[in-house]
Amino acid sequence: MERILPFFILLAAGNIMRRLPIFPAETDRSLNLYVIYVALPALVLVQVPRLALSSDLLVPVLMPWAVVVFSGLLVALVCRVFHWSREVTGALLLMVPLGNTSFLGIPMVEQFFGTDGVPYAILYDQFGSFLALSTYGTLILALYGGSETPSPGQVVRKILLFPPFIALALALSLHGTDFPAWLDRVLSMTAASLVPVVLVAIGFQVRLRMPASELLPFGVGLSIRLLITPLVFAAACFSLGMSGPALQVSLFETAMPPMVTAGALASIAGLKPRLTSALVGFGILASFVTLPFIYQWITP
């Protein structure tokens, strides 16, 4: 309980802020922009240059793509079995394979594994979840959201101009480099703001409303995201004799709730906004119960 109590307090603070008229309606957007453009790039620049390069780094890079393939196929099968509508299918195909591995995942990894686990979480997020959102997510939106299909050049441009990705490329080029003491202090101080700011932002934007007719897709989608996928991947990896901190952090990231950004994009595209909002909101709350369970399962 001590591990997750600070998360509850900060989420509650964000939720209370939303109810106070002094805070603008788009306060959460401003906080998220701060995280994307300032705090997360600072964290990348602090952690990644210190990362010890080894073959273990392939695990957090490849596992998120395996998760997208596995959970996407499973969702497609379930949607076909239940004959769910095009909108529900598109919403689940977007929300279930893509986890909140950055805004929630990185703070959770830091809380459960310490700062040593953060570089693996960053690799999982930047080379996995973010690229999957920009490619797989864009494809799903184009197929099910009625929007125009983006050109390959537009997809590549979006990836290359994403601030955390720019920071990751810079950090990899500076691997092993020691920053000046003043710069290291600035980056460390800024990176430390990531956890409280993002949790307040999530608390501010969480909405817990959903029609009864969407309870079954909601329950199935959240079960695949929070429990079925991480347990299947953990069982498969352990049966192959795999171990180590990179694997543990990667498995932990597979259990994160649906991605907030994916939910926003689904809502904009008209893919069952109430269902996608519920998957994000209830998913975050449910993850405070499921993540400690997954952590106990994957660590000795």
C-alpha positions in Angstrom: 0.0 0.0 0.0 2.9 2.4 0.7 4.0 2.0 -2.9 0.8 3.3 -4.4 -0.5 5.7 -1.7 1.3 8.7 -3.2 -0.4 7.9 -6.6 -3.8 7.9 -5.0 -3.1 11.2 -3.3 -1.9 13.0 -6.4 -4.7 11.5 -8.6 -7.2 12.8 -6.0 -5.6 16.2 -6.0 -6.0 16.4 -9.8 -9.6 15.3 -9.5 -10.3 18.0 -6.9 -8.7 20.6 -9.0 -11.1 19.8 -11.9 -14.0 20.6 -9.6 -12.7 24.0 -8.6 -13.6 26.9 -10.8 -10.3 28.6 -10.4 -8.6 26.0 -12.7 -9.3 26.3 -16.5 -11.1 23.4 -18.2 -7.9 22.6 -20.2 -5.5 22.5 -17.2 -4.8 18.8 -17.9 -3.8 19.7 -21.5 -1.3 22.2 -20.2 0.2 19.7 -17.8 0.4 17.0 -20.4 2.2 19.4 -22.8 4.7 20.2 -20.0 5.3 16.5 -19.6 5.8 15.8 -23.3 7.9 18.9 -24.1 9.9 19.3 -20.9 9.8 16.7 -18.1 9.9 13.5 -20.2 12.7 14.7 -22.5 14.7 15.7 -19.4 14.2 12.2 -17.9 15.3 10.6 -21.1 18.5 12.8 -21.1 19.2 11.9 -17.5 18.7 8.1 -17.7 19.6 6.9 -21.2 23.2 8.1 -21.4 23.9 6.0 -18.3 22.4 2.9 -19.7 24.7 -0.1 -19.9 24.4 -1.5 -23.5 23.8 -5.2 -23.8 21.7 -7.8 -25.6 19.2 -7.4 -22.8 18.1 -4.1 -24.3 16.4 -6.1 -27.2 13.7 -7.2 -24.7 12.1 -3.8 -24.0 12.5 -2.9 -27.7 10.8 -6.0 -29.1 8.3 -7.0 -26.5 5.9 -4.0 -27.0 5.6 -5.0 -30.7 4.8 -8.6 -29.7 2.2 -7.3 -27.3 0.5 -5.2 -30.1 0.4 -8.2 -32.4 -0.9 -10.6 -29.8 -3.5 -8.4 -28.2 -4.6 -7.0 -31.6 -5.3 -10.4 -32.9 -7.0 -11.5 -29.7 -9.3 -8.4 -29.8 -10.1 -8.9 -33.5 -11.1 -12.5 -32.7 -13.3 -11.6 -29.8 -15.0 -8.8 -31.7 -15.8 -11.2 -34.5 -17.2 -13.8 -32.1 -19.5 -11.3 -30.4 -20.3 -9.5 -33.7 -19.5 -6.1 -32.2 -20.0 -3.0 -34.3 -17.3 -1.4 -36.4 -17.0 1.5 -33.9 -16.5 -0.9 -30.9 -14.0 -3.0 -32.8 -12.0 0.1 -33.8 -12.0 1.4 -30.3 -10.8 -1.8 -28.8 -8.2 -2.4 -31.5 -6.8 1.0 -30.7 -7.1 1.0 -26.9 -6.2 -2.6 -25.9 -2.8 -3.1 -27.7 -1.5 0.3 -26.6 -0.6 0.8 -22.9 0.0 3.9 -20.8 3.7 3.0 -20.7 4.9 6.6 -20.5 2.7 8.9 -18.3 1.8 6.1 -15.9 4.3 3.4 -16.8 7.5 5.3 -16.1 6.4 6.6 -12.7 5.1 3.1 -11.8 8.4 1.5 -12.9 10.3 4.0 -10.8 8.1 3.3 -7.8 8.4 -0.5 -8.0 11.8 -1.0 -9.5 13.7 2.2 -8.6 15.6 4.5 -10.9 17.6 1.5 -12.3 14.4 0.3 -14.1 13.6 3.6 -15.7 15.9 3.3 -18.8 14.2 0.0 -19.7 10.8 1.7 -19.4 11.9 4.5 -21.6 13.1 2.1 -24.3 9.9 0.1 -24.0 7.9 3.3 -24.4 9.8 5.2 -27.1 10.8 2.3 -29.4 7.6 0.4 -28.7 4.5 2.1 -27.5 5.1 5.5 -29.1 6.2 4.1 -32.5 3.2 1.7 -32.3 0.8 4.6 -31.7 2.3 6.5 -34.6 2.1 3.6 -37.0 -0.3 0.9 -35.9 -2.5 3.5 -34.2 -2.6 5.7 -37.2 -3.6 2.7 -39.4 -6.4 1.8 -37.0 -7.7 5.4 -37.0 -7.5 5.5 -40.8 -9.4 2.2 -41.2 -12.1 2.7 -38.5 -12.2 6.4 -37.8 -13.2 7.6 -41.3 -10.2 9.9 -41.5 -7.9 10.2 -44.5 -5.0 7.7 -44.6 -1.8 9.6 -43.8 1.2 9.3 -46.1 4.3 7.4 -45.0 6.1 10.7 -45.0 3.6 12.2 -42.6 4.0 9.3 -40.2 7.8 9.5 -40.3 7.7 13.3 -39.7 5.4 12.9 -36.7 7.8 10.4 -35.2 10.9 12.4 -35.8 9.4 15.6 -34.4 8.1 14.1 -31.2 10.1 15.8 -28.4 10.8 12.6 -26.3 12.0 10.8 -29.4 14.3 13.7 -30.2 15.6 13.5 -26.7 16.1 9.8 -27.0 18.1 10.2 -30.2 20.3 12.8 -28.6 20.7 10.7 -25.4 21.8 7.7 -27.5 24.3 9.8 -29.3 25.7 11.1 -26.0 25.9 7.6 -24.4 28.6 7.5 -21.8 29.0 11.3 -21.8 29.1 13.2 -18.4 27.1 16.4 -18.4 28.4 19.5 -16.6 27.3 19.5 -13.0 24.9 22.5 -13.5 23.2 20.9 -16.5 22.9 17.5 -14.7 21.2 19.3 -11.7 18.8 21.1 -14.0 17.9 17.9 -15.9 17.5 15.9 -12.7 15.3 18.5 -11.1 13.1 18.7 -14.2 12.9 15.0 -14.5 11.8 14.7 -10.9 8.7 16.7 -11.7 7.4 14.1 -14.1 5.7 11.9 -11.6 3.7 14.5 -9.6 2.7 16.5 -12.7 1.5 13.6 -14.8 -0.5 12.0 -11.9 -2.2 15.3 -11.2 -3.0 15.6 -15.0 -4.4 12.1 -15.1 -6.5 12.8 -12.0 -7.8 16.0 -13.7 -8.9 14.3 -16.9 -10.3 11.0 -15.7 -13.9 10.4 -16.5 -15.8 7.4 -15.1 -19.0 7.4 -17.2 -20.1 4.6 -19.5 -23.4 3.3 -20.9 -24.5 -0.1 -19.7 -24.6 -1.5 -23.3 -20.8 -1.2 -23.5 -20.1 -3.0 -20.3 -19.1 -6.3 -22.0 -16.7 -4.7 -24.5 -15.3 -2.7 -21.6 -14.8 -5.7 -19.4 -13.2 -7.8 -22.1 -10.9 -5.1 -23.3 -9.7 -4.2 -19.8 -9.2 -7.9 -18.9 -7.0 -8.5 -22.0 -5.0 -5.3 -21.3 -4.4 -5.7 -17.5 -4.3 -9.4 -16.9 -4.4 -11.8 -19.9 -1.6 -10.2 -21.9 0.9 -9.8 -19.1 0.2 -13.3 -17.7 0.5 -14.9 -21.1 3.8 -13.1 -21.8 5.2 -13.8 -18.4 4.4 -17.5 -18.7 5.9 -17.7 -22.1 9.1 -15.9 -21.1 9.6 -17.9 -17.9 9.0 -21.2 -19.8 11.9 -20.1 -22.1 14.2 -19.6 -19.1 14.3 -15.8 -19.6 15.1 -13.6 -16.6 16.7 -10.3 -15.6 15.7 -6.7 -14.8 15.1 -5.8 -18.4 12.6 -8.6 -18.7 10.9 -7.8 -15.5 10.4 -4.2 -16.3 9.2 -5.1 -19.8 6.6 -7.6 -18.4 5.5 -4.9 -15.9 5.0 -2.5 -18.8 2.8 -5.0 -20.6 0.3 -4.7 -17.7 -0.2 -0.9 -17.9 -3.8 0.3 -18.5 -4.9 1.8 -21.9 -3.0 4.8 -23.2 -4.4 8.2 -22.4 -3.3 9.6 -25.8 -4.9 6.7 -27.7 -8.2 7.4 -25.8 -8.1 11.0 -26.8 -7.5 10.1 -30.5 -10.3 7.5 -30.4 -12.7 10.1 -29.0 -11.7 12.6 -31.7 -12.3 10.0 -34.4 -15.7 9.1 -33.0 -14.8 5.6 -31.9 -17.1 5.2 -28.9 -15.9 8.1 -26.8 -17.6 7.0 -23.6 -16.2 3.5 -23.9 -12.7 4.7 -24.6 -12.9 7.2 -21.7 -14.1 4.5 -19.4 -11.2 2.2 -20.5 -8.7 5.0 -19.6 -10.3 6.1 -16.4 -11.4 2.8 -14.9 -8.2 1.2 -16.3 -6.0 3.5 -14.3 -7.9 2.8 -11.1 -8.0 -0.9 -11.7 -4.2 -1.0 -12.4 -3.5 0.1 -8.8 -4.9 -3.4 -7.9 -3.5 -5.4 -10.8 0.0 -4.0 -11.0 1.1 -5.1 -7.5 -0.2 -8.5 -8.4 1.7 -8.6 -11.6 4.8 -7.3 -9.9 4.7 -10.2 -7.3 4.2 -12.6 -10.2 7.2 -11.5 -12.2 9.7 -10.9 -9.5 11.3 -13.6 -7.3 
